[in-house]
Amino acid sequence: MLDRAVVKEFLDCQSKDIELEIPRDILREELVEVFCQYVEDDYYEWLKDNFKSFFNRGNPDWEWIREKTRVLAPEHK
């Protein structure tokens, strides 16, 4: 679940950068919610695709994964 306040700030900054004017009949809170739902739907599909790739569609390279776990930064262990 995305932090709606962070997304609102992000949308505000990005909209200013490209000089995007939001129509008056679209409430900013509703725009934030719709954008969050859009991103969350896409994010779930992205996670599924990456899961399949990471685990090599059921035949994971455990040695590669072990090596990656060995080099994790201390704060992630």
PDB file with SEQRES, HELIX, SHEET and CRYST1 records, atoms N, CA, C and O in Angstrom:
SEQRES   1 A   77  MET LEU ASP ARG ALA VAL VAL LYS GLU PHE LEU ASP CYS          
SEQRES   2 A   77  GLN SER LYS ASP ILE GLU LEU GLU ILE PRO ARG ASP ILE          
SEQRES   3 A   77  LEU ARG GLU GLU LEU VAL GLU VAL PHE CYS GLN TYR VAL          
SEQRES   4 A   77  GLU ASP ASP TYR TYR GLU TRP LEU LYS ASP ASN PHE LYS          
SEQRES   5 A   77  SER PHE PHE ASN ARG GLY ASN PRO ASP TRP GLU TRP ILE          
SEQRES   6 A   77  ARG GLU LYS THR ARG VAL LEU ALA PRO GLU HIS LYS              
HELIX    1 AA1 ARG A    4  ASP A   17  1                                  14    
HELIX    2 AA2 ARG A   28  PHE A   54  1                                  27    
HELIX    3 AA3 ASN A   56  GLY A   58  5                                   3    
HELIX    4 AA4 TRP A   62  ARG A   70  1                                   9    
HELIX    5 AA5 PRO A   74  HIS A   76  5                                   3    
CRYST1    1.000    1.000    1.000  90.00  90.00  90.00 P 1           1          
ATOM      1  N   MET A   1       0.847  -1.177   0.000  1.00  0.00           N  
ATOM      2  CA  MET A   1       0.000   0.000   0.000  1.00  0.00           C  
ATOM      3  C   MET A   1       0.889   1.235   0.000  1.00  0.00           C  
ATOM      4  O   MET A   1       1.774   1.380   0.844  1.00  0.00           O  
ATOM      5  N   LEU A   2       0.649   2.095  -0.930  1.00  0.00           N  
ATOM      6  CA  LEU A   2       1.430   3.325  -1.055  1.00  0.00           C  
ATOM      7  C   LEU A   2       1.008   4.362  -0.023  1.00  0.00           C  
ATOM      8  O   LEU A   2      -0.158   4.429   0.368  1.00  0.00           O  
ATOM      9  N   ASP A   3       1.955   5.156   0.404  1.00  0.00           N  
ATOM     10  CA  ASP A   3       1.695   6.260   1.320  1.00  0.00           C  
ATOM     11  C   ASP A   3       1.071   7.393   0.502  1.00  0.00           C  
ATOM     12  O   ASP A   3       1.745   8.029  -0.308  1.00  0.00           O  
ATOM     13  N   ARG A   4      -0.207   7.633   0.719  1.00  0.00           N  
ATOM     14  CA  ARG A   4      -0.939   8.614  -0.085  1.00  0.00           C  
ATOM     15  C   ARG A   4      -0.345  10.016   0.044  1.00  0.00           C  
ATOM     16  O   ARG A   4      -0.343  10.771  -0.929  1.00  0.00           O  
ATOM     17  N   ALA A   5       0.154  10.375   1.215  1.00  0.00           N  
ATOM     18  CA  ALA A   5       0.749  11.706   1.400  1.00  0.00           C  
ATOM     19  C   ALA A   5       2.011  11.854   0.555  1.00  0.00           C  
ATOM     20  O   ALA A   5       2.244  12.909  -0.035  1.00  0.00           O  
ATOM     21  N   VAL A   6       2.813  10.817   0.496  1.00  0.00           N  
ATOM     22  CA  VAL A   6       4.028  10.843  -0.318  1.00  0.00           C  
ATOM     23  C   VAL A   6       3.654  10.927  -1.798  1.00  0.00           C  
ATOM     24  O   VAL A   6       4.268  11.676  -2.557  1.00  0.00           O  
ATOM     25  N   VAL A   7       2.653  10.160  -2.199  1.00  0.00           N  
ATOM     26  CA  VAL A   7       2.220  10.185  -3.597  1.00  0.00           C  
ATOM     27  C   VAL A   7       1.668  11.560  -3.958  1.00  0.00           C  
ATOM     28  O   VAL A   7       1.937  12.067  -5.047  1.00  0.00           O  
ATOM     29  N   LYS A   8       0.906  12.162  -3.065  1.00  0.00           N  
ATOM     30  CA  LYS A   8       0.366  13.509  -3.322  1.00  0.00           C  
ATOM     31  C   LYS A   8       1.510  14.486  -3.559  1.00  0.00           C  
ATOM     32  O   LYS A   8       1.472  15.265  -4.511  1.00  0.00           O  
ATOM     33  N   GLU A   9       2.517  14.453  -2.711  1.00  0.00           N  
ATOM     34  CA  GLU A   9       3.665  15.347  -2.864  1.00  0.00           C  
ATOM     35  C   GLU A   9       4.391  15.064  -4.187  1.00  0.00           C  
ATOM     36  O   GLU A   9       4.791  15.987  -4.897  1.00  0.00           O  
ATOM     37  N   PHE A  10       4.551  13.793  -4.499  1.00  0.00           N  
ATOM     38  CA  PHE A  10       5.194  13.407  -5.752  1.00  0.00           C  
ATOM     39  C   PHE A  10       4.413  13.950  -6.957  1.00  0.00           C  
ATOM     40  O   PHE A  10       4.994  14.543  -7.865  1.00  0.00           O  
ATOM     41  N   LEU A  11       3.098  13.742  -6.953  1.00  0.00           N  
ATOM     42  CA  LEU A  11       2.271  14.223  -8.061  1.00  0.00           C  
ATOM     43  C   LEU A  11       2.329  15.745  -8.182  1.00  0.00           C  
ATOM     44  O   LEU A  11       2.377  16.286  -9.287  1.00  0.00           O  
ATOM     45  N   ASP A  12       2.325  16.426  -7.042  1.00  0.00           N  
ATOM     46  CA  ASP A  12       2.417  17.886  -7.070  1.00  0.00           C  
ATOM     47  C   ASP A  12       3.718  18.338  -7.734  1.00  0.00           C  
ATOM     48  O   ASP A  12       3.710  19.218  -8.594  1.00  0.00           O  
ATOM     49  N   CYS A  13       4.827  17.735  -7.330  1.00  0.00           N  
ATOM     50  CA  CYS A  13       6.135  18.109  -7.890  1.00  0.00           C  
ATOM     51  C   CYS A  13       6.222  17.772  -9.369  1.00  0.00           C  
ATOM     52  O   CYS A  13       6.656  18.595 -10.175  1.00  0.00           O  
ATOM     53  N   GLN A  14       5.815  16.579  -9.720  1.00  0.00           N  
ATOM     54  CA  GLN A  14       5.905  16.156 -11.112  1.00  0.00           C  
ATOM     55  C   GLN A  14       4.987  16.983 -12.008  1.00  0.00           C  
ATOM     56  O   GLN A  14       5.349  17.324 -13.134  1.00  0.00           O  
ATOM     57  N   SER A  15       3.811  17.299 -11.508  1.00  0.00           N  
ATOM     58  CA  SER A  15       2.861  18.105 -12.285  1.00  0.00           C  
ATOM     59  C   SER A  15       3.435  19.492 -12.557  1.00  0.00           C  
ATOM     60  O   SER A  15       3.286  20.030 -13.654  1.00  0.00           O  
ATOM     61  N   LYS A  16       4.095  20.066 -11.547  1.00  0.00           N  
ATOM     62  CA  LYS A  16       4.714  21.388 -11.733  1.00  0.00           C  
ATOM     63  C   LYS A  16       5.842  21.310 -12.748  1.00  0.00           C  
ATOM     64  O   LYS A  16       5.997  22.199 -13.585  1.00  0.00           O  
ATOM     65  N   ASP A  17       6.629  20.241 -12.672  1.00  0.00           N  
ATOM     66  CA  ASP A  17       7.777  20.094 -13.580  1.00  0.00           C  
ATOM     67  C   ASP A  17       7.363  20.078 -15.045  1.00  0.00           C  
ATOM     68  O   ASP A  17       8.073  20.616 -15.895  1.00  0.00           O  
ATOM     69  N   ILE A  18       6.232  19.471 -15.346  1.00  0.00           N  
ATOM     70  CA  ILE A  18       5.797  19.400 -16.748  1.00  0.00           C  
ATOM     71  C   ILE A  18       4.656  20.379 -17.036  1.00  0.00           C  
ATOM     72  O   ILE A  18       4.031  20.341 -18.095  1.00  0.00           O  
ATOM     73  N   GLU A  19       4.409  21.246 -16.068  1.00  0.00           N  
ATOM     74  CA  GLU A  19       3.361  22.265 -16.204  1.00  0.00           C  
ATOM     75  C   GLU A  19       2.007  21.650 -16.554  1.00  0.00           C  
ATOM     76  O   GLU A  19       1.290  22.130 -17.432  1.00  0.00           O  
ATOM     77  N   LEU A  20       1.684  20.581 -15.844  1.00  0.00           N  
ATOM     78  CA  LEU A  20       0.421  19.875 -16.037  1.00  0.00           C  
ATOM     79  C   LEU A  20      -0.658  20.527 -15.184  1.00  0.00           C  
ATOM     80  O   LEU A  20      -0.515  20.631 -13.966  1.00  0.00           O  
ATOM     81  N   GLU A  21      -1.720  20.959 -15.814  1.00  0.00           N  
ATOM     82  CA  GLU A  21      -2.841  21.542 -15.085  1.00  0.00           C  
ATOM     83  C   GLU A  21      -3.929  20.494 -14.921  1.00  0.00           C  
ATOM     84  O   GLU A  21      -4.412  19.917 -15.895  1.00  0.00           O  
ATOM     85  N   ILE A  22      -4.298  20.262 -13.686  1.00  0.00           N  
ATOM     86  CA  ILE A  22      -5.335  19.274 -13.381  1.00  0.00           C  
ATOM     87  C   ILE A  22      -6.694  19.969 -13.488  1.00  0.00           C  
ATOM     88  O   ILE A  22      -6.887  21.041 -12.914  1.00  0.00           O  
ATOM     89  N   PRO A  23      -7.628  19.370 -14.211  1.00  0.00           N  
ATOM     90  CA  PRO A  23      -8.959  19.990 -14.344  1.00  0.00           C  
ATOM     91  C   PRO A  23      -9.601  20.252 -12.984  1.00  0.00           C  
ATOM     92  O   PRO A  23      -9.414  19.490 -12.035  1.00  0.00           O  
ATOM     93  N   ARG A  24     -10.351  21.330 -12.909  1.00  0.00           N  
ATOM     94  CA  ARG A  24     -10.982  21.737 -11.644  1.00  0.00           C  
ATOM     95  C   ARG A  24     -12.004  20.723 -11.130  1.00  0.00           C  
ATOM     96  O   ARG A  24     -12.255  20.646  -9.928  1.00  0.00           O  
ATOM     97  N   ASP A  25     -12.591  19.946 -12.040  1.00  0.00           N  
ATOM     98  CA  ASP A  25     -13.621  19.000 -11.607  1.00  0.00           C  
ATOM     99  C   ASP A  25     -13.043  17.674 -11.098  1.00  0.00           C  
ATOM    100  O   ASP A  25     -13.795  16.763 -10.752  1.00  0.00           O  
ATOM    101  N   ILE A  26     -11.716  17.564 -11.054  1.00  0.00           N  
ATOM    102  CA  ILE A  26     -11.066  16.372 -10.499  1.00  0.00           C  
ATOM    103  C   ILE A  26     -10.401  16.773  -9.186  1.00  0.00           C  
ATOM    104  O   ILE A  26      -9.445  17.549  -9.173  1.00  0.00           O  
ATOM    105  N   LEU A  27     -10.913  16.243  -8.099  1.00  0.00           N  
ATOM    106  CA  LEU A  27     -10.354  16.556  -6.784  1.00  0.00           C  
ATOM    107  C   LEU A  27      -8.978  15.919  -6.641  1.00  0.00           C  
ATOM    108  O   LEU A  27      -8.753  14.780  -7.052  1.00  0.00           O  
ATOM    109  N   ARG A  28      -8.070  16.680  -6.053  1.00  0.00           N  
ATOM    110  CA  ARG A  28      -6.700  16.195  -5.884  1.00  0.00           C  
ATOM    111  C   ARG A  28      -6.673  14.874  -5.102  1.00  0.00           C  
ATOM    112  O   ARG A  28      -5.911  13.975  -5.457  1.00  0.00           O  
ATOM    113  N   GLU A  29      -7.475  14.741  -4.064  1.00  0.00           N  
ATOM    114  CA  GLU A  29      -7.493  13.508  -3.270  1.00  0.00           C  
ATOM    115  C   GLU A  29      -7.939  12.315  -4.115  1.00  0.00           C  
ATOM    116  O   GLU A  29      -7.409  11.212  -3.984  1.00  0.00           O  
ATOM    117  N   GLU A  30      -8.918  12.554  -4.978  1.00  0.00           N  
ATOM    118  CA  GLU A  30      -9.396  11.480  -5.858  1.00  0.00           C  
ATOM    119  C   GLU A  30      -8.337  11.124  -6.898  1.00  0.00           C  
ATOM    120  O   GLU A  30      -8.159   9.951  -7.228  1.00  0.00           O  
ATOM    121  N   LEU A  31      -7.641  12.121  -7.410  1.00  0.00           N  
ATOM    122  CA  LEU A  31      -6.568  11.879  -8.367  1.00  0.00           C  
ATOM    123  C   LEU A  31      -5.462  11.051  -7.719  1.00  0.00           C  
ATOM    124  O   LEU A  31      -4.947  10.107  -8.319  1.00  0.00           O  
ATOM    125  N   VAL A  32      -5.108  11.410  -6.507  1.00  0.00           N  
ATOM    126  CA  VAL A  32      -4.086  10.662  -5.770  1.00  0.00           C  
ATOM    127  C   VAL A  32      -4.531   9.217  -5.596  1.00  0.00           C  
ATOM    128  O   VAL A  32      -3.742   8.297  -5.815  1.00  0.00           O  
ATOM    129  N   GLU A  33      -5.765   9.008  -5.212  1.00  0.00           N  
ATOM    130  CA  GLU A  33      -6.269   7.645  -4.988  1.00  0.00           C  
ATOM    131  C   GLU A  33      -6.273   6.828  -6.282  1.00  0.00           C  
ATOM    132  O   GLU A  33      -5.844   5.674  -6.294  1.00  0.00           O  
ATOM    133  N   VAL A  34      -6.755   7.425  -7.358  1.00  0.00           N  
ATOM    134  CA  VAL A  34      -6.796   6.711  -8.640  1.00  0.00           C  
ATOM    135  C   VAL A  34      -5.380   6.384  -9.114  1.00  0.00           C  
ATOM    136  O   VAL A  34      -5.127   5.284  -9.605  1.00  0.00           O  
ATOM    137  N   PHE A  35      -4.464   7.333  -8.969  1.00  0.00           N  
ATOM    138  CA  PHE A  35      -3.082   7.095  -9.364  1.00  0.00           C  
ATOM    139  C   PHE A  35      -2.479   5.976  -8.508  1.00  0.00           C  
ATOM    140  O   PHE A  35      -1.780   5.109  -9.033  1.00  0.00           O  
ATOM    141  N   CYS A  36      -2.738   5.986  -7.209  1.00  0.00           N  
ATOM    142  CA  CYS A  36      -2.230   4.926  -6.321  1.00  0.00           C  
ATOM    143  C   CYS A  36      -2.774   3.564  -6.738  1.00  0.00           C  
ATOM    144  O   CYS A  36      -2.023   2.591  -6.798  1.00  0.00           O  
ATOM    145  N   GLN A  37      -4.052   3.487  -7.023  1.00  0.00           N  
ATOM    146  CA  GLN A  37      -4.628   2.218  -7.453  1.00  0.00           C  
ATOM    147  C   GLN A  37      -3.986   1.745  -8.751  1.00  0.00           C  
ATOM    148  O   GLN A  37      -3.696   0.559  -8.907  1.00  0.00           O  
ATOM    149  N   TYR A  38      -3.768   2.658  -9.670  1.00  0.00           N  
ATOM    150  CA  TYR A  38      -3.122   2.334 -10.943  1.00  0.00           C  
ATOM    151  C   TYR A  38      -1.718   1.768 -10.699  1.00  0.00           C  
ATOM    152  O   TYR A  38      -1.351   0.735 -11.259  1.00  0.00           O  
ATOM    153  N   VAL A  39      -0.947   2.448  -9.866  1.00  0.00           N  
ATOM    154  CA  VAL A  39       0.427   2.012  -9.577  1.00  0.00           C  
ATOM    155  C   VAL A  39       0.428   0.687  -8.827  1.00  0.00           C  
ATOM    156  O   VAL A  39       1.248  -0.184  -9.119  1.00  0.00           O  
ATOM    157  N   GLU A  40      -0.473   0.520  -7.871  1.00  0.00           N  
ATOM    158  CA  GLU A  40      -0.520  -0.727  -7.100  1.00  0.00           C  
ATOM    159  C   GLU A  40      -0.892  -1.913  -7.975  1.00  0.00           C  
ATOM    160  O   GLU A  40      -0.341  -3.000  -7.802  1.00  0.00           O  
ATOM    161  N   ASP A  41      -1.805  -1.727  -8.899  1.00  0.00           N  
ATOM    162  CA  ASP A  41      -2.156  -2.803  -9.829  1.00  0.00           C  
ATOM    163  C   ASP A  41      -0.948  -3.188 -10.677  1.00  0.00           C  
ATOM    164  O   ASP A  41      -0.646  -4.369 -10.846  1.00  0.00           O  
ATOM    165  N   ASP A  42      -0.265  -2.182 -11.205  1.00  0.00           N  
ATOM    166  CA  ASP A  42       0.920  -2.422 -12.028  1.00  0.00           C  
ATOM    167  C   ASP A  42       2.039  -3.047 -11.195  1.00  0.00           C  
ATOM    168  O   ASP A  42       2.756  -3.929 -11.668  1.00  0.00           O  
ATOM    169  N   TYR A  43       2.179  -2.589  -9.970  1.00  0.00           N  
ATOM    170  CA  TYR A  43       3.220  -3.093  -9.055  1.00  0.00           C  
ATOM    171  C   TYR A  43       3.029  -4.585  -8.777  1.00  0.00           C  
ATOM    172  O   TYR A  43       4.002  -5.339  -8.738  1.00  0.00           O  
ATOM    173  N   TYR A  44       1.800  -5.003  -8.587  1.00  0.00           N  
ATOM    174  CA  TYR A  44       1.522  -6.417  -8.327  1.00  0.00           C  
ATOM    175  C   TYR A  44       1.929  -7.271  -9.523  1.00  0.00           C  
ATOM    176  O   TYR A  44       2.527  -8.334  -9.358  1.00  0.00           O  
ATOM    177  N   GLU A  45       1.609  -6.808 -10.717  1.00  0.00           N  
ATOM    178  CA  GLU A  45       2.002  -7.548 -11.925  1.00  0.00           C  
ATOM    179  C   GLU A  45       3.523  -7.582 -12.063  1.00  0.00           C  
ATOM    180  O   GLU A  45       4.095  -8.602 -12.445  1.00  0.00           O  
ATOM    181  N   TRP A  46       4.165  -6.474 -11.754  1.00  0.00           N  
ATOM    182  CA  TRP A  46       5.623  -6.393 -11.797  1.00  0.00           C  
ATOM    183  C   TRP A  46       6.240  -7.384 -10.801  1.00  0.00           C  
ATOM    184  O   TRP A  46       7.210  -8.071 -11.123  1.00  0.00           O  
ATOM    185  N   LEU A  47       5.673  -7.454  -9.592  1.00  0.00           N  
ATOM    186  CA  LEU A  47       6.164  -8.410  -8.597  1.00  0.00           C  
ATOM    187  C   LEU A  47       6.024  -9.847  -9.079  1.00  0.00           C  
ATOM    188  O   LEU A  47       6.945 -10.648  -8.921  1.00  0.00           O  
ATOM    189  N   LYS A  48       4.885 -10.176  -9.663  1.00  0.00           N  
ATOM    190  CA  LYS A  48       4.679 -11.534 -10.177  1.00  0.00           C  
ATOM    191  C   LYS A  48       5.708 -11.880 -11.248  1.00  0.00           C  
ATOM    192  O   LYS A  48       6.278 -12.970 -11.235  1.00  0.00           O  
ATOM    193  N   ASP A  49       5.945 -10.960 -12.169  1.00  0.00           N  
ATOM    194  CA  ASP A  49       6.931 -11.207 -13.230  1.00  0.00           C  
ATOM    195  C   ASP A  49       8.331 -11.382 -12.653  1.00  0.00           C  
ATOM    196  O   ASP A  49       9.073 -12.271 -13.069  1.00  0.00           O  
ATOM    197  N   ASN A  50       8.684 -10.538 -11.702  1.00  0.00           N  
ATOM    198  CA  ASN A  50      10.009 -10.639 -11.099  1.00  0.00           C  
ATOM    199  C   ASN A  50      10.162 -11.893 -10.246  1.00  0.00           C  
ATOM    200  O   ASN A  50      11.254 -12.456 -10.171  1.00  0.00           O  
ATOM    201  N   PHE A  51       9.093 -12.334  -9.608  1.00  0.00           N  
ATOM    202  CA  PHE A  51       9.127 -13.584  -8.848  1.00  0.00           C  
ATOM    203  C   PHE A  51       9.485 -14.737  -9.780  1.00  0.00           C  
ATOM    204  O   PHE A  51      10.344 -15.561  -9.465  1.00  0.00           O  
ATOM    205  N   LYS A  52       8.819 -14.785 -10.925  1.00  0.00           N  
ATOM    206  CA  LYS A  52       9.075 -15.858 -11.892  1.00  0.00           C  
ATOM    207  C   LYS A  52      10.525 -15.818 -12.371  1.00  0.00           C  
ATOM    208  O   LYS A  52      11.177 -16.857 -12.473  1.00  0.00           O  
ATOM    209  N   SER A  53      11.026 -14.623 -12.662  1.00  0.00           N  
ATOM    210  CA  SER A  53      12.408 -14.489 -13.134  1.00  0.00           C  
ATOM    211  C   SER A  53      13.403 -14.838 -12.034  1.00  0.00           C  
ATOM    212  O   SER A  53      14.348 -15.592 -12.269  1.00  0.00           O  
ATOM    213  N   PHE A  54      13.201 -14.304 -10.850  1.00  0.00           N  
ATOM    214  CA  PHE A  54      14.134 -14.519  -9.744  1.00  0.00           C  
ATOM    215  C   PHE A  54      14.271 -16.006  -9.422  1.00  0.00           C  
ATOM    216  O   PHE A  54      15.373 -16.509  -9.201  1.00  0.00           O  
ATOM    217  N   PHE A  55      13.136 -16.696  -9.399  1.00  0.00           N  
ATOM    218  CA  PHE A  55      13.143 -18.126  -9.072  1.00  0.00           C  
ATOM    219  C   PHE A  55      13.167 -19.001 -10.321  1.00  0.00           C  
ATOM    220  O   PHE A  55      12.870 -20.194 -10.261  1.00  0.00           O  
ATOM    221  N   ASN A  56      13.527 -18.389 -11.461  1.00  0.00           N  
ATOM    222  CA  ASN A  56      13.736 -19.114 -12.711  1.00  0.00           C  
ATOM    223  C   ASN A  56      12.598 -20.091 -13.011  1.00  0.00           C  
ATOM    224  O   ASN A  56      12.816 -21.239 -13.397  1.00  0.00           O  
ATOM    225  N   ARG A  57      11.384 -19.592 -12.819  1.00  0.00           N  
ATOM    226  CA  ARG A  57      10.164 -20.370 -13.099  1.00  0.00           C  
ATOM    227  C   ARG A  57      10.181 -21.755 -12.448  1.00  0.00           C  
ATOM    228  O   ARG A  57       9.820 -22.759 -13.063  1.00  0.00           O  
ATOM    229  N   GLY A  58      10.616 -21.774 -11.173  1.00  0.00           N  
ATOM    230  CA  GLY A  58      10.587 -23.018 -10.400  1.00  0.00           C  
ATOM    231  C   GLY A  58      11.902 -23.769 -10.378  1.00  0.00           C  
ATOM    232  O   GLY A  58      11.993 -24.834  -9.767  1.00  0.00           O  
ATOM    233  N   ASN A  59      12.910 -23.241 -11.026  1.00  0.00           N  
ATOM    234  CA  ASN A  59      14.221 -23.882 -11.039  1.00  0.00           C  
ATOM    235  C   ASN A  59      15.280 -22.839 -10.649  1.00  0.00           C  
ATOM    236  O   ASN A  59      16.114 -22.452 -11.468  1.00  0.00           O  
ATOM    237  N   PRO A  60      15.233 -22.386  -9.370  1.00  0.00           N  
ATOM    238  CA  PRO A  60      16.107 -21.280  -8.963  1.00  0.00           C  
ATOM    239  C   PRO A  60      17.588 -21.653  -8.934  1.00  0.00           C  
ATOM    240  O   PRO A  60      17.950 -22.810  -8.720  1.00  0.00           O  
ATOM    241  N   ASP A  61      18.423 -20.661  -9.152  1.00  0.00           N  
ATOM    242  CA  ASP A  61      19.870 -20.804  -9.048  1.00  0.00           C  
ATOM    243  C   ASP A  61      20.249 -20.471  -7.606  1.00  0.00           C  
ATOM    244  O   ASP A  61      20.580 -19.331  -7.281  1.00  0.00           O  
ATOM    245  N   TRP A  62      20.193 -21.480  -6.761  1.00  0.00           N  
ATOM    246  CA  TRP A  62      20.424 -21.270  -5.333  1.00  0.00           C  
ATOM    247  C   TRP A  62      21.829 -20.765  -5.035  1.00  0.00           C  
ATOM    248  O   TRP A  62      22.018 -20.023  -4.071  1.00  0.00           O  
ATOM    249  N   GLU A  63      22.806 -21.143  -5.828  1.00  0.00           N  
ATOM    250  CA  GLU A  63      24.164 -20.644  -5.608  1.00  0.00           C  
ATOM    251  C   GLU A  63      24.229 -19.136  -5.846  1.00  0.00           C  
ATOM    252  O   GLU A  63      24.867 -18.416  -5.078  1.00  0.00           O  
ATOM    253  N   TRP A  64      23.584 -18.662  -6.888  1.00  0.00           N  
ATOM    254  CA  TRP A  64      23.534 -17.224  -7.159  1.00  0.00           C  
ATOM    255  C   TRP A  64      22.831 -16.493  -6.022  1.00  0.00           C  
ATOM    256  O   TRP A  64      23.279 -15.431  -5.591  1.00  0.00           O  
ATOM    257  N   ILE A  65      21.726 -17.065  -5.535  1.00  0.00           N  
ATOM    258  CA  ILE A  65      20.971 -16.462  -4.433  1.00  0.00           C  
ATOM    259  C   ILE A  65      21.818 -16.447  -3.168  1.00  0.00           C  
ATOM    260  O   ILE A  65      21.842 -15.445  -2.453  1.00  0.00           O  
ATOM    261  N   ARG A  66      22.518 -17.554  -2.880  1.00  0.00           N  
ATOM    262  CA  ARG A  66      23.402 -17.591  -1.703  1.00  0.00           C  
ATOM    263  C   ARG A  66      24.461 -16.491  -1.783  1.00  0.00           C  
ATOM    264  O   ARG A  66      24.728 -15.811  -0.792  1.00  0.00           O  
ATOM    265  N   GLU A  67      25.059 -16.320  -2.953  1.00  0.00           N  
ATOM    266  CA  GLU A  67      26.086 -15.294  -3.128  1.00  0.00           C  
ATOM    267  C   GLU A  67      25.502 -13.906  -2.881  1.00  0.00           C  
ATOM    268  O   GLU A  67      26.136 -13.065  -2.243  1.00  0.00           O  
ATOM    269  N   LYS A  68      24.306 -13.671  -3.383  1.00  0.00           N  
ATOM    270  CA  LYS A  68      23.655 -12.375  -3.161  1.00  0.00           C  
ATOM    271  C   LYS A  68      23.384 -12.140  -1.677  1.00  0.00           C  
ATOM    272  O   LYS A  68      23.505 -11.014  -1.195  1.00  0.00           O  
ATOM    273  N   THR A  69      23.015 -13.205  -0.946  1.00  0.00           N  
ATOM    274  CA  THR A  69      22.757 -13.035   0.488  1.00  0.00           C  
ATOM    275  C   THR A  69      24.047 -12.775   1.251  1.00  0.00           C  
ATOM    276  O   THR A  69      24.026 -12.105   2.283  1.00  0.00           O  
ATOM    277  N   ARG A  70      25.156 -13.284   0.767  1.00  0.00           N  
ATOM    278  CA  ARG A  70      26.451 -13.065   1.429  1.00  0.00           C  
ATOM    279  C   ARG A  70      26.905 -11.605   1.352  1.00  0.00           C  
ATOM    280  O   ARG A  70      27.578 -11.117   2.260  1.00  0.00           O  
ATOM    281  N   VAL A  71      26.549 -10.924   0.297  1.00  0.00           N  
ATOM    282  CA  VAL A  71      27.014  -9.560   0.117  1.00  0.00           C  
ATOM    283  C   VAL A  71      26.005  -8.501   0.562  1.00  0.00           C  
ATOM    284  O   VAL A  71      26.185  -7.314   0.290  1.00  0.00           O  
ATOM    285  N   LEU A  72      24.956  -8.927   1.239  1.00  0.00           N  
ATOM    286  CA  LEU A  72      23.978  -7.969   1.759  1.00  0.00           C  
ATOM    287  C   LEU A  72      24.642  -7.024   2.755  1.00  0.00           C  
ATOM    288  O   LEU A  72      25.520  -7.423   3.520  1.00  0.00           O  
ATOM    289  N   ALA A  73      24.216  -5.789   2.733  1.00  0.00           N  
ATOM    290  CA  ALA A  73      24.697  -4.815   3.706  1.00  0.00           C  
ATOM    291  C   ALA A  73      24.288  -5.271   5.104  1.00  0.00           C  
ATOM    292  O   ALA A  73      23.239  -5.894   5.273  1.00  0.00           O  
ATOM    293  N   PRO A  74      25.112  -4.964   6.105  1.00  0.00           N  
ATOM    294  CA  PRO A  74      24.812  -5.413   7.490  1.00  0.00           C  
ATOM    295  C   PRO A  74      23.416  -5.043   7.979  1.00  0.00           C  
ATOM    296  O   PRO A  74      22.814  -5.802   8.738  1.00  0.00           O  
ATOM    297  N   GLU A  75      22.892  -3.896   7.563  1.00  0.00           N  
ATOM    298  CA  GLU A  75      21.565  -3.500   8.049  1.00  0.00           C  
ATOM    299  C   GLU A  75      20.454  -4.361   7.494  1.00  0.00           C  
ATOM    300  O   GLU A  75      19.317  -4.281   7.959  1.00  0.00           O  
ATOM    301  N   HIS A  76      20.766  -5.191   6.497  1.00  0.00           N  
ATOM    302  CA  HIS A  76      19.755  -6.079   5.919  1.00  0.00           C  
ATOM    303  C   HIS A  76      19.890  -7.500   6.422  1.00  0.00           C  
ATOM    304  O   HIS A  76      19.143  -8.383   6.001  1.00  0.00           O  
ATOM    305  N   LYS A  77      20.833  -7.731   7.318  1.00  0.00           N  
ATOM    306  CA  LYS A  77      21.028  -9.088   7.846  1.00  0.00           C  
ATOM    307  C   LYS A  77      20.420  -9.219   9.214  1.00  0.00           C  
ATOM    308  O   LYS A  77      20.485 -10.290   9.818  1.00  0.00           O  
TER     309      LYS A  77                                                      
END                                                                             
